[in-house]
């Protein structure tokens, strides 16, 4: 049975590397919900942002904008120590 909130949720997540004319948009407004017990596969061509997305979900990187929620908690507002605990989940 599905819980009341997703385990993981991305809301309009954007990741940009670099600035100005050298900026590379790795993710552009990604929305994703993953519920406890679900199996999910990220598929795409080389350079499509799969690793970037997983790095954000694993708390190894942060989005340039948007929200990453883990069990309803905004990961962007967590301390470094708290993010490490999310990685261990």
Biopython code that builds the backbone (N, CA, C, O; Angstrom):
import numpy as np
from Bio.PDB.StructureBuilder import StructureBuilder

atoms = [
    (1, "UNK", "N", (0.835, -1.181, 0.000)),
    (1, "UNK", "CA", (0.000, 0.000, 0.000)),
    (1, "UNK", "C", (0.879, 1.243, 0.000)),
    (1, "UNK", "O", (1.856, 1.309, 0.746)),
    (2, "UNK", "N", (0.552, 2.204, -0.809)),
    (2, "UNK", "CA", (1.318, 3.432, -0.959)),
    (2, "UNK", "C", (1.076, 4.356, 0.228)),
    (2, "UNK", "O", (-0.061, 4.533, 0.666)),
    (3, "UNK", "N", (2.167, 4.952, 0.753)),
    (3, "UNK", "CA", (2.056, 5.895, 1.859)),
    (3, "UNK", "C", (1.460, 7.217, 1.402)),
    (3, "UNK", "O", (1.137, 7.395, 0.228)),
    (4, "UNK", "N", (1.319, 8.134, 2.341)),
    (4, "UNK", "CA", (0.709, 9.425, 2.027)),
    (4, "UNK", "C", (1.653, 10.364, 1.288)),
    (4, "UNK", "O", (1.206, 11.315, 0.648)),
    (5, "UNK", "N", (2.944, 10.106, 1.369)),
    (5, "UNK", "CA", (3.916, 10.949, 0.668)),
    (5, "UNK", "C", (4.992, 10.068, 0.044)),
    (5, "UNK", "O", (5.272, 8.975, 0.535)),
    (6, "UNK", "N", (5.594, 10.553, -1.043)),
    (6, "UNK", "CA", (6.659, 9.764, -1.669)),
    (6, "UNK", "C", (7.900, 9.700, -0.776)),
    (6, "UNK", "O", (8.123, 10.572, 0.065)),
    (7, "UNK", "N", (8.693, 8.661, -0.974)),
    (7, "UNK", "CA", (9.967, 8.538, -0.269)),
    (7, "UNK", "C", (10.926, 9.620, -0.760)),
    (7, "UNK", "O", (11.575, 10.298, 0.037)),
    (8, "UNK", "N", (11.006, 9.773, -2.084)),
    (8, "UNK", "CA", (11.855, 10.777, -2.734)),
    (8, "UNK", "C", (11.000, 11.613, -3.665)),
    (8, "UNK", "O", (10.115, 11.089, -4.340)),
    (9, "UNK", "N", (11.260, 12.907, -3.705)),
    (9, "UNK", "CA", (10.541, 13.759, -4.650)),
    (9, "UNK", "C", (11.454, 14.880, -5.138)),
    (9, "UNK", "O", (12.090, 15.570, -4.342)),
    (10, "UNK", "N", (11.507, 15.049, -6.437)),
    (10, "UNK", "CA", (12.190, 16.187, -7.048)),
    (10, "UNK", "C", (11.119, 17.104, -7.613)),
    (10, "UNK", "O", (10.202, 16.649, -8.297)),
    (11, "UNK", "N", (11.234, 18.395, -7.328)),
    (11, "UNK", "CA", (10.282, 19.392, -7.821)),
    (11, "UNK", "C", (11.034, 20.454, -8.616)),
    (11, "UNK", "O", (11.778, 21.261, -8.060)),
    (12, "UNK", "N", (10.822, 20.435, -9.916)),
    (12, "UNK", "CA", (11.424, 21.429, -10.814)),
    (12, "UNK", "C", (12.926, 21.599, -10.562)),
    (12, "UNK", "O", (13.424, 22.722, -10.478)),
    (13, "UNK", "N", (13.637, 20.486, -10.443)),
    (13, "UNK", "CA", (15.073, 20.512, -10.156)),
    (13, "UNK", "C", (15.860, 20.877, -11.410)),
    (13, "UNK", "O", (15.683, 20.293, -12.479)),
    (14, "UNK", "N", (16.724, 21.854, -11.241)),
    (14, "UNK", "CA", (17.610, 22.343, -12.298)),
    (14, "UNK", "C", (19.037, 22.231, -11.785)),
    (14, "UNK", "O", (19.311, 22.529, -10.622)),
    (15, "UNK", "N", (19.942, 21.803, -12.655)),
    (15, "UNK", "CA", (21.367, 21.797, -12.315)),
    (15, "UNK", "C", (22.127, 22.403, -13.474)),
    (15, "UNK", "O", (22.055, 21.920, -14.603)),
    (16, "UNK", "N", (22.860, 23.472, -13.181)),
    (16, "UNK", "CA", (23.659, 24.172, -14.179)),
    (16, "UNK", "C", (25.104, 24.177, -13.703)),
    (16, "UNK", "O", (25.392, 24.551, -12.566)),
    (17, "UNK", "N", (26.005, 23.759, -14.580)),
    (17, "UNK", "CA", (27.442, 23.822, -14.307)),
    (17, "UNK", "C", (28.010, 24.997, -15.082)),
    (17, "UNK", "O", (27.702, 25.167, -16.262)),
    (18, "UNK", "N", (28.836, 25.811, -14.435)),
    (18, "UNK", "CA", (29.436, 26.960, -15.099)),
    (18, "UNK", "C", (28.498, 28.155, -15.094)),
    (18, "UNK", "O", (27.397, 28.103, -14.546)),
    (19, "UNK", "N", (28.965, 29.245, -15.725)),
    (19, "UNK", "CA", (28.188, 30.491, -15.753)),
    (19, "UNK", "C", (28.266, 31.132, -17.125)),
    (19, "UNK", "O", (29.158, 30.837, -17.920)),
    (20, "UNK", "N", (27.325, 32.004, -17.381)),
    (20, "UNK", "CA", (27.322, 32.781, -18.615)),
    (20, "UNK", "C", (27.279, 31.917, -19.856)),
    (20, "UNK", "O", (26.517, 30.953, -19.930)),
    (21, "UNK", "N", (28.106, 32.269, -20.836)),
    (21, "UNK", "CA", (28.108, 31.538, -22.108)),
    (21, "UNK", "C", (28.689, 30.136, -21.970)),
    (21, "UNK", "O", (28.509, 29.300, -22.855)),
    (22, "UNK", "N", (29.392, 29.870, -20.854)),
    (22, "UNK", "CA", (29.968, 28.540, -20.627)),
    (22, "UNK", "C", (29.029, 27.634, -19.822)),
    (22, "UNK", "O", (29.385, 26.496, -19.516)),
    (23, "UNK", "N", (27.840, 28.125, -19.478)),
    (23, "UNK", "CA", (26.904, 27.348, -18.658)),
    (23, "UNK", "C", (26.408, 26.116, -19.407)),
    (23, "UNK", "O", (26.068, 26.175, -20.588)),
    (24, "UNK", "N", (26.377, 25.002, -18.685)),
    (24, "UNK", "CA", (25.852, 23.742, -19.223)),
    (24, "UNK", "C", (24.685, 23.320, -18.335)),
    (24, "UNK", "O", (24.851, 23.118, -17.132)),
    (25, "UNK", "N", (23.507, 23.190, -18.935)),
    (25, "UNK", "CA", (22.312, 22.764, -18.199)),
    (25, "UNK", "C", (22.245, 21.237, -18.200)),
    (25, "UNK", "O", (21.872, 20.623, -19.199)),
    (26, "UNK", "N", (22.611, 20.633, -17.062)),
    (26, "UNK", "CA", (22.586, 19.172, -16.957)),
    (26, "UNK", "C", (21.169, 18.666, -16.699)),
    (26, "UNK", "O", (20.785, 17.607, -17.197)),
    (27, "UNK", "N", (20.392, 19.419, -15.922)),
    (27, "UNK", "CA", (18.992, 19.085, -15.645)),
    (27, "UNK", "C", (18.154, 20.342, -15.826)),
    (27, "UNK", "O", (18.552, 21.432, -15.415)),
    (28, "UNK", "N", (17.006, 20.183, -16.438)),
    (28, "UNK", "CA", (16.117, 21.324, -16.691)),
    (28, "UNK", "C", (14.711, 21.022, -16.179)),
    (28, "UNK", "O", (13.894, 20.456, -16.905)),
    (29, "UNK", "N", (14.435, 21.389, -14.958)),
    (29, "UNK", "CA", (13.088, 21.278, -14.414)),
    (29, "UNK", "C", (12.576, 19.860, -14.250)),
    (29, "UNK", "O", (11.473, 19.544, -14.695)),
    (30, "UNK", "N", (13.364, 19.002, -13.616)),
    (30, "UNK", "CA", (12.994, 17.595, -13.431)),
    (30, "UNK", "C", (11.980, 17.455, -12.294)),
    (30, "UNK", "O", (12.174, 17.995, -11.205)),
    (31, "UNK", "N", (10.904, 16.728, -12.561)),
    (31, "UNK", "CA", (9.923, 16.341, -11.547)),
    (31, "UNK", "C", (9.946, 14.821, -11.446)),
    (31, "UNK", "O", (9.899, 14.127, -12.461)),
    (32, "UNK", "N", (10.017, 14.309, -10.228)),
    (32, "UNK", "CA", (10.078, 12.863, -10.023)),
    (32, "UNK", "C", (9.520, 12.534, -8.649)),
    (32, "UNK", "O", (9.803, 13.227, -7.672)),
    (33, "UNK", "N", (8.724, 11.468, -8.577)),
    (33, "UNK", "CA", (8.257, 10.937, -7.294)),
    (33, "UNK", "C", (8.565, 9.449, -7.273)),
    (33, "UNK", "O", (8.252, 8.722, -8.216)),
    (34, "UNK", "N", (9.181, 9.006, -6.185)),
    (34, "UNK", "CA", (9.472, 7.587, -5.990)),
    (34, "UNK", "C", (8.887, 7.196, -4.642)),
    (34, "UNK", "O", (9.215, 7.782, -3.610)),
    (35, "UNK", "N", (8.020, 6.199, -4.672)),
    (35, "UNK", "CA", (7.348, 5.729, -3.467)),
    (35, "UNK", "C", (8.123, 4.550, -2.878)),
    (35, "UNK", "O", (8.791, 3.814, -3.604)),
    (36, "UNK", "N", (8.030, 4.378, -1.578)),
    (36, "UNK", "CA", (8.677, 3.260, -0.897)),
    (36, "UNK", "C", (8.235, 1.944, -1.526)),
    (36, "UNK", "O", (7.046, 1.722, -1.752)),
    (37, "UNK", "N", (9.205, 1.074, -1.808)),
    (37, "UNK", "CA", (8.918, -0.226, -2.405)),
    (37, "UNK", "C", (8.947, -0.243, -3.918)),
    (37, "UNK", "O", (8.909, -1.318, -4.517)),
    (38, "UNK", "N", (9.015, 0.917, -4.556)),
    (38, "UNK", "CA", (9.067, 0.974, -6.018)),
    (38, "UNK", "C", (10.479, 0.711, -6.522)),
    (38, "UNK", "O", (11.459, 1.022, -5.845)),
    (39, "UNK", "N", (10.571, 0.138, -7.707)),
    (39, "UNK", "CA", (11.832, 0.002, -8.429)),
    (39, "UNK", "C", (11.792, 0.997, -9.575)),
    (39, "UNK", "O", (10.806, 1.066, -10.309)),
    (40, "UNK", "N", (12.863, 1.769, -9.730)),
    (40, "UNK", "CA", (12.910, 2.820, -10.745)),
    (40, "UNK", "C", (14.212, 2.697, -11.520)),
    (40, "UNK", "O", (15.261, 2.404, -10.947)),
    (41, "UNK", "N", (14.140, 2.922, -12.820)),
    (41, "UNK", "CA", (15.335, 2.953, -13.671)),
    (41, "UNK", "C", (15.407, 4.309, -14.354)),
    (41, "UNK", "O", (14.406, 4.800, -14.876)),
    (42, "UNK", "N", (16.586, 4.914, -14.351)),
    (42, "UNK", "CA", (16.821, 6.142, -15.108)),
    (42, "UNK", "C", (17.506, 5.752, -16.404)),
    (42, "UNK", "O", (18.572, 5.137, -16.398)),
    (43, "UNK", "N", (16.890, 6.110, -17.500)),
    (43, "UNK", "CA", (17.439, 5.747, -18.807)),
    (43, "UNK", "C", (17.575, 7.000, -19.657)),
    (43, "UNK", "O", (16.768, 7.925, -19.565)),
    (44, "UNK", "N", (18.604, 7.012, -20.481)),
    (44, "UNK", "CA", (18.808, 8.128, -21.388)),
    (44, "UNK", "C", (20.159, 8.011, -22.056)),
    (44, "UNK", "O", (21.002, 7.200, -21.674)),
    (45, "UNK", "N", (20.338, 8.831, -23.049)),
    (45, "UNK", "CA", (21.597, 8.813, -23.789)),
    (45, "UNK", "C", (22.714, 9.438, -22.956)),
    (45, "UNK", "O", (22.465, 10.053, -21.920)),
    (46, "UNK", "N", (23.929, 9.272, -23.420)),
    (46, "UNK", "CA", (25.088, 9.862, -22.769)),
    (46, "UNK", "C", (24.907, 11.378, -22.673)),
    (46, "UNK", "O", (24.556, 12.034, -23.653)),
    (47, "UNK", "N", (25.149, 11.922, -21.487)),
    (47, "UNK", "CA", (25.036, 13.362, -21.300)),
    (47, "UNK", "C", (23.631, 13.855, -21.017)),
    (47, "UNK", "O", (23.388, 15.061, -21.017)),
    (48, "UNK", "N", (22.698, 12.939, -20.774)),
    (48, "UNK", "CA", (21.306, 13.357, -20.568)),
    (48, "UNK", "C", (20.984, 13.738, -19.120)),
    (48, "UNK", "O", (19.874, 14.192, -18.844)),
    (49, "UNK", "N", (21.928, 13.564, -18.193)),
    (49, "UNK", "CA", (21.722, 13.996, -16.815)),
    (49, "UNK", "C", (21.445, 12.889, -15.810)),
    (49, "UNK", "O", (21.103, 13.169, -14.661)),
    (50, "UNK", "N", (21.589, 11.638, -16.227)),
    (50, "UNK", "CA", (21.315, 10.514, -15.317)),
    (50, "UNK", "C", (22.216, 10.563, -14.082)),
    (50, "UNK", "O", (21.722, 10.496, -12.957)),
    (51, "UNK", "N", (23.502, 10.676, -14.275)),
    (51, "UNK", "CA", (24.451, 10.701, -13.147)),
    (51, "UNK", "C", (24.242, 11.939, -12.291)),
    (51, "UNK", "O", (24.328, 11.865, -11.065)),
    (52, "UNK", "N", (23.971, 13.061, -12.912)),
    (52, "UNK", "CA", (23.710, 14.288, -12.164)),
    (52, "UNK", "C", (22.489, 14.111, -11.274)),
    (52, "UNK", "O", (22.507, 14.501, -10.107)),
    (53, "UNK", "N", (21.444, 13.532, -11.811)),
    (53, "UNK", "CA", (20.225, 13.279, -11.040)),
    (53, "UNK", "C", (20.518, 12.356, -9.857)),
    (53, "UNK", "O", (20.083, 12.628, -8.738)),
    (54, "UNK", "N", (21.245, 11.278, -10.094)),
    (54, "UNK", "CA", (21.574, 10.343, -9.019)),
    (54, "UNK", "C", (22.493, 10.970, -7.976)),
    (54, "UNK", "O", (22.378, 10.661, -6.790)),
    (55, "UNK", "N", (23.402, 11.846, -8.400)),
    (55, "UNK", "CA", (24.262, 12.543, -7.441)),
    (55, "UNK", "C", (23.440, 13.447, -6.525)),
    (55, "UNK", "O", (23.745, 13.571, -5.339)),
    (56, "UNK", "N", (22.407, 14.072, -7.067)),
    (56, "UNK", "CA", (21.526, 14.903, -6.245)),
    (56, "UNK", "C", (20.718, 14.021, -5.296)),
    (56, "UNK", "O", (20.608, 14.327, -4.109)),
    (57, "UNK", "N", (20.153, 12.932, -5.811)),
    (57, "UNK", "CA", (19.372, 12.025, -4.963)),
    (57, "UNK", "C", (20.227, 11.405, -3.862)),
    (57, "UNK", "O", (19.724, 11.133, -2.771)),
    (58, "UNK", "N", (21.511, 11.180, -4.133)),
    (58, "UNK", "CA", (22.429, 10.614, -3.148)),
    (58, "UNK", "C", (23.075, 11.649, -2.253)),
    (58, "UNK", "O", (23.966, 11.319, -1.470)),
    (59, "UNK", "N", (22.642, 12.900, -2.353)),
    (59, "UNK", "CA", (23.158, 14.017, -1.543)),
    (59, "UNK", "C", (24.647, 14.256, -1.769)),
    (59, "UNK", "O", (25.334, 14.757, -0.879)),
    (60, "UNK", "N", (25.148, 13.904, -2.944)),
    (60, "UNK", "CA", (26.542, 14.175, -3.298)),
    (60, "UNK", "C", (26.677, 15.504, -4.023)),
    (60, "UNK", "O", (27.783, 16.024, -4.171)),
    (61, "UNK", "N", (25.555, 16.056, -4.477)),
    (61, "UNK", "CA", (25.512, 17.339, -5.174)),
    (61, "UNK", "C", (24.187, 17.997, -4.821)),
    (61, "UNK", "O", (23.271, 17.333, -4.335)),
    (62, "UNK", "N", (24.082, 19.294, -5.063)),
    (62, "UNK", "CA", (22.845, 20.018, -4.785)),
    (62, "UNK", "C", (22.328, 20.651, -6.064)),
    (62, "UNK", "O", (23.116, 21.051, -6.921)),
    (63, "UNK", "N", (21.011, 20.747, -6.201)),
    (63, "UNK", "CA", (20.462, 21.389, -7.396)),
    (63, "UNK", "C", (20.763, 22.885, -7.409)),
    (63, "UNK", "O", (20.931, 23.504, -6.358)),
    (64, "UNK", "N", (20.831, 23.457, -8.609)),
    (64, "UNK", "CA", (20.977, 24.909, -8.744)),
    (64, "UNK", "C", (19.688, 25.600, -8.326)),
    (64, "UNK", "O", (19.719, 26.692, -7.758)),
    (65, "UNK", "N", (18.556, 24.962, -8.606)),
    (65, "UNK", "CA", (17.254, 25.445, -8.153)),
    (65, "UNK", "C", (16.292, 24.274, -8.101)),
    (65, "UNK", "O", (16.580, 23.193, -8.614)),
    (66, "UNK", "N", (15.153, 24.498, -7.480)),
    (66, "UNK", "CA", (14.165, 23.444, -7.290)),
    (66, "UNK", "C", (14.333, 22.805, -5.924)),
    (66, "UNK", "O", (15.176, 23.221, -5.128)),
    (67, "UNK", "N", (13.525, 21.792, -5.662)),
    (67, "UNK", "CA", (13.532, 21.136, -4.357)),
    (67, "UNK", "C", (13.735, 19.639, -4.483)),
    (67, "UNK", "O", (13.238, 18.999, -5.410)),
    (68, "UNK", "N", (14.474, 19.095, -3.530)),
    (68, "UNK", "CA", (14.600, 17.650, -3.357)),
    (68, "UNK", "C", (14.047, 17.344, -1.974)),
    (68, "UNK", "O", (14.590, 17.801, -0.968)),
    (69, "UNK", "N", (12.974, 16.575, -1.925)),
    (69, "UNK", "CA", (12.358, 16.189, -0.661)),
    (69, "UNK", "C", (12.623, 14.714, -0.391)),
    (69, "UNK", "O", (12.431, 13.873, -1.269)),
    (70, "UNK", "N", (13.059, 14.405, 0.812)),
    (70, "UNK", "CA", (13.248, 13.028, 1.258)),
    (70, "UNK", "C", (12.305, 12.814, 2.427)),
    (70, "UNK", "O", (12.446, 13.456, 3.468)),
    (71, "UNK", "N", (11.354, 11.924, 2.263)),
    (71, "UNK", "CA", (10.314, 11.686, 3.264)),
    (71, "UNK", "C", (9.649, 12.997, 3.681)),
    (71, "UNK", "O", (9.340, 13.202, 4.855)),
    (72, "UNK", "N", (9.432, 13.878, 2.708)),
    (72, "UNK", "CA", (8.751, 15.141, 2.951)),
    (72, "UNK", "C", (9.621, 16.265, 3.475)),
    (72, "UNK", "O", (9.137, 17.383, 3.651)),
    (73, "UNK", "N", (10.895, 15.996, 3.729)),
    (73, "UNK", "CA", (11.815, 17.002, 4.274)),
    (73, "UNK", "C", (12.659, 17.571, 3.140)),
    (73, "UNK", "O", (13.209, 16.822, 2.332)),
    (74, "UNK", "N", (12.760, 18.902, 3.082)),
    (74, "UNK", "CA", (13.561, 19.575, 2.062)),
    (74, "UNK", "C", (15.044, 19.351, 2.359)),
    (74, "UNK", "O", (15.583, 19.915, 3.311)),
    (75, "UNK", "N", (15.693, 18.535, 1.550)),
    (75, "UNK", "CA", (17.097, 18.174, 1.760)),
    (75, "UNK", "C", (18.002, 19.407, 1.665)),
    (75, "UNK", "O", (19.041, 19.455, 2.323)),
    (76, "UNK", "N", (17.630, 20.382, 0.875)),
    (76, "UNK", "CA", (18.429, 21.595, 0.731)),
    (76, "UNK", "C", (18.550, 22.401, 2.011)),
    (76, "UNK", "O", (19.447, 23.235, 2.132)),
    (77, "UNK", "N", (17.672, 22.167, 2.957)),
    (77, "UNK", "CA", (17.703, 22.888, 4.232)),
    (77, "UNK", "C", (18.437, 22.114, 5.333)),
    (77, "UNK", "O", (18.571, 22.598, 6.456)),
    (78, "UNK", "N", (18.905, 20.922, 5.004)),
    (78, "UNK", "CA", (19.598, 20.099, 5.997)),
    (78, "UNK", "C", (21.070, 20.486, 6.102)),
    (78, "UNK", "O", (21.667, 20.991, 5.151)),
    (79, "UNK", "N", (21.634, 20.240, 7.271)),
    (79, "UNK", "CA", (23.070, 20.458, 7.459)),
    (79, "UNK", "C", (23.842, 19.358, 6.731)),
    (79, "UNK", "O", (23.267, 18.360, 6.298)),
    (80, "UNK", "N", (25.121, 19.554, 6.608)),
    (80, "UNK", "CA", (25.977, 18.549, 5.966)),
    (80, "UNK", "C", (25.881, 17.203, 6.693)),
    (80, "UNK", "O", (25.822, 16.149, 6.060)),
    (81, "UNK", "N", (25.867, 17.252, 8.022)),
    (81, "UNK", "CA", (25.759, 16.029, 8.821)),
    (81, "UNK", "C", (24.422, 15.338, 8.587)),
    (81, "UNK", "O", (24.369, 14.114, 8.468)),
    (82, "UNK", "N", (23.350, 16.106, 8.521)),
    (82, "UNK", "CA", (22.027, 15.529, 8.282)),
    (82, "UNK", "C", (21.937, 14.917, 6.884)),
    (82, "UNK", "O", (21.317, 13.869, 6.702)),
    (83, "UNK", "N", (22.554, 15.570, 5.896)),
    (83, "UNK", "CA", (22.560, 15.009, 4.533)),
    (83, "UNK", "C", (23.320, 13.685, 4.500)),
    (83, "UNK", "O", (22.953, 12.779, 3.752)),
    (84, "UNK", "N", (24.375, 13.570, 5.305)),
    (84, "UNK", "CA", (25.119, 12.307, 5.381)),
    (84, "UNK", "C", (24.222, 11.194, 5.919)),
    (84, "UNK", "O", (24.335, 10.047, 5.485)),
    (85, "UNK", "N", (23.344, 11.517, 6.850)),
    (85, "UNK", "CA", (22.406, 10.520, 7.382)),
    (85, "UNK", "C", (21.406, 10.087, 6.314)),
    (85, "UNK", "O", (21.020, 8.919, 6.263)),
    (86, "UNK", "N", (20.986, 11.017, 5.466)),
    (86, "UNK", "CA", (20.083, 10.675, 4.357)),
    (86, "UNK", "C", (20.782, 9.695, 3.423)),
    (86, "UNK", "O", (20.158, 8.747, 2.947)),
    (87, "UNK", "N", (22.067, 9.911, 3.153)),
    (87, "UNK", "CA", (22.822, 9.006, 2.275)),
    (87, "UNK", "C", (22.852, 7.585, 2.826)),
    (87, "UNK", "O", (22.890, 6.624, 2.058)),
    (88, "UNK", "N", (22.835, 7.446, 4.134)),
    (88, "UNK", "CA", (22.909, 6.119, 4.757)),
    (88, "UNK", "C", (21.577, 5.382, 4.744)),
    (88, "UNK", "O", (21.541, 4.178, 4.999)),
    (89, "UNK", "N", (20.482, 6.078, 4.453)),
    (89, "UNK", "CA", (19.155, 5.463, 4.531)),
    (89, "UNK", "C", (19.020, 4.311, 3.574)),
    (89, "UNK", "O", (17.964, 3.680, 3.512)),
]
sb = StructureBuilder()
sb.init_structure("model")
sb.init_model(0)
sb.init_chain("A")
sb.init_seg("    ")
for serial, (resi, resn, name, xyz) in enumerate(atoms, 1):
    if name == "N":
        sb.init_residue(resn, " ", resi, " ")
    sb.init_atom(name, np.array(xyz, "f"), 0.0, 1.0, " ", f" {name:<3s}", serial, name[0])
structure = sb.get_structure()
